[in-house]
C-alpha cells in the first residue's frame, strides 16, 4: 500500500527525481520543494504521512528548525531525514528535532522505502552503523555539563536517572527491566516518565537532549537529585 508523502530537499532537482521514483513505485507524492522557511508551512498544510527532508549540512545550526515546527504543529507526520554521511552530532541533532529516522543520500530506493515503513510504524529508521556512531557521541559528548543539565537532572528520581543512562546505551524495555531487577511494566513506566519530564517524544530524543545539556554525564556519575527524589 502506497504512502502519502512529501519530498523536500536543498536541491529541487534531487527532490523531483526522488518524488518521480517514488510515484513509479505506487506512492502518492503530494509535493516536492526546497527546504526553505516555507517548506514547514507547506508540510503542515498538506499533512502527509511521511516527509522526506533532505539536507546537505545536517550539523549546521538551524538546519532542522523546519523539522521542529512540523513535529510541533503536525505530530502525525513522521519526518525522515535524507543526508550525507554525517557526524554523530548531526544525527543527534536530527533526532533531537523530532526526526523519525536518518537515511543516507546514496541509499537505494528500496532502502528509502524500508525506512518509510519503519517511520510510519513509529520505529526509529536508521542504519545500525549510523546509530552506533550517534550513541558513541551521545555517551562521550565534547561539551561540558551545563546548568541546563543540572536543572533537568533535578527533575528525575535516581531510578529515572538510571533508566535514562540505560536508554542512551540502547537498552530496550526488557533489558532495562532485567538489569534493574524490576518488572517490564515498571521499566516501561519509568521510561515514559523520563520522556514526559524531559519534554521529548522518543528515546532517541531523550538521549540527544541528555548529551547536549550534559545531563547524561551527570546521570551516569550519580549526581545527587532533588530532595523529593525517590525510587
N, C-alpha and C positions, 0 to 999 in steps of 0.2 A: 504494500500500500504506500502510495507516494506521500511525501512530506510537504507541507505548506511552508515555504521558507523564503528568506530574502538573502541576497548576497551584497555585501558592501566591501570595498577594497580601496587601498590607496591608488591603485591603477584601475581605471574604469575598464580598460580592455580585458584585464585579467578577470574582473568581476563578471563581465558579459560572457567571456569564454566559459567560465565555470558555470554560470547560470544556464547557458545553452547545453552544456554537457549533462547537467542535472535534469533539464527538461526532457532530454532524449531518454533518460532512464526512468521517466514516469513521475517525476516530482513536479509540484506546482510552485513555480518561482514567481513571487509577487513583484519583485523589483531587483535591479542591480544598480548600485550607486556608489560613489566615493564616500569614505567616512569623514565627511566634513561635519560642521556643527549641526547641520540639518538632517544628518543621517539618523540620529537617535529619534528625532521627531517623526521621521518617516516610518521607522520601525514601530514606534509606539502607536502610530495611527493605523498602520496596516495589520498589526497584531499577528505576525507569522508564528508558527510553532517553533521554528529554528531561525536564528540569524547567524549567517556565516560572516564573521567580522575579520577582514584581512588587514594586516598591518606589516610594514617593513621595519618598524622600530618599536618592538614590544617593551623595551626597557626605558623609553623616553617618558619623562613626566607628562601626564595629561593624556597619554595615548588611549587609556581605557576610560576616560571620562564619559564617552557615549555609552559604554557598557554599563557604567554605574547608573546612568539615567534610565536606560532600558530596563535594567533589573528593578529599579525603584518604581517605575511607572507601569511596567508591563512584566511582572514577575513570572507570568505564564510562558513567556518567550525564553527559550534556552539559547544562550549566546555561545557559539563555538568559534574560538579564535583561530585564524589561519595565519601563520607567520614563519619566519626563518628559524633556523636552529638558534634558540635564544639563550641568554644567560639564565641560570636558575631564578635570578631576581625578576626577569621578565615574565617567567611562568607564574611566579608567586604573585606578581602584580596583576596578571590576568585573572587569577582565581580570587584574589582579594577584591577585585572589582565586581565579582559575581559571575565570571565566565563558567560555563559548564564543561569546557574542555579546551584543549590546545592541540592543533594539528599542524604539522609542518607543511609549508607551501609546496614541497616537492612530493607530497603523498599522492598515491594513486587514487583515482576517483572512487574505487571500491573502499579504500581506507577512509575517505571522507564520509562515505555513506555509513560505514560501520560506526564512526564517531557520531554521526547524526542520530542513529538509532539509540545509542547509549545516552546521548544528551536528552533526547525526547523522553527516555525512560527514567530520567533523573539521576543517571550514573555519571561519574567523572569520566570524561572521554579524553584520555591522554596516553601516549605510548609509555610503557613501563620504564624505559631508559630515561625519558624526559622527566617522569615523575620522580625517579630515583635521584636525579640531579637536583631537582627542586627541593626535595626533602633534605638533601645534604646541605643546601644553602640555608634552609629553614632551621636546621639543627645547629648550624655554625654561622650565624649571621655576623656580618662585618660590623654592623652598627652596635654601639654600646647601649645597654639598657637605659631607658629614659624615664622621666616621671610618668608618662602615659602608661608604660608597662607596669609600674608600681601601682598606679591607680586601678588598672584592670585586675591585677592580681589580688588586690584587697577585696574585690567583689567575689572572689572564688573561695570556696572552702578548701581545706587540704586535700580532700578526696577529689574534688573537681580539678584542682591543680595537677594532681597525678594523672587524672583522666586526660587532661589537655596534653601533657607530655606524651602519653601513650598514643593519643590520636596523631600527634605530629610525627611519631615514629612509624605510623602506618598501620597500627593495630586495628583490627575490626572489633566489633562488639563482643564476639565470642572470645577472642584472645584477651581483650581488656578484662572481661569477667573472670577468666581463668587466672590471669596474672594478679588480680586484686582479691581473688577468692570471694567473689560476690556473684549473685545470680545475673544472668544475661539481661533480665528485665531491669535490674537495678543499674547495671552498667549503661544500658540504653537511656535510662532516666538521667543519669549523671551527664552523659554526652549532650542530651537535649538541654539540660540546664546550663551547661558551659556555652553552647551556641546561643542560647537566649541571653545570657548575661553579657556575652561579648557583642551581641547585636549582629551576628552573622547567620548565614543560611546554610552553610555546609562545613564539613570537617576541614576541607582544604582551605576555606576562607579563614577558619579559626586558626589554623596553623600559620597561614600567611600573616595574619594580624599579630599573632604572638611573636613571630620572628621580627616583624617590622618595628614593633614597640619595645622589644627586649623582654617581653612577658615570658617567652619560652625559657630563656636563660634563668630568669628569676624563679620560675616554677620548678625547673629542674634542680636548682640549688636549694630549694626548700625554704625560700624567703618567708618569714612569718606572715600569716594573713591577718585579717581584721579580728577584732576582739570577739565578734559573734560567730567566728568560723567554727563550724562543727562538721564532723564527717557524715 
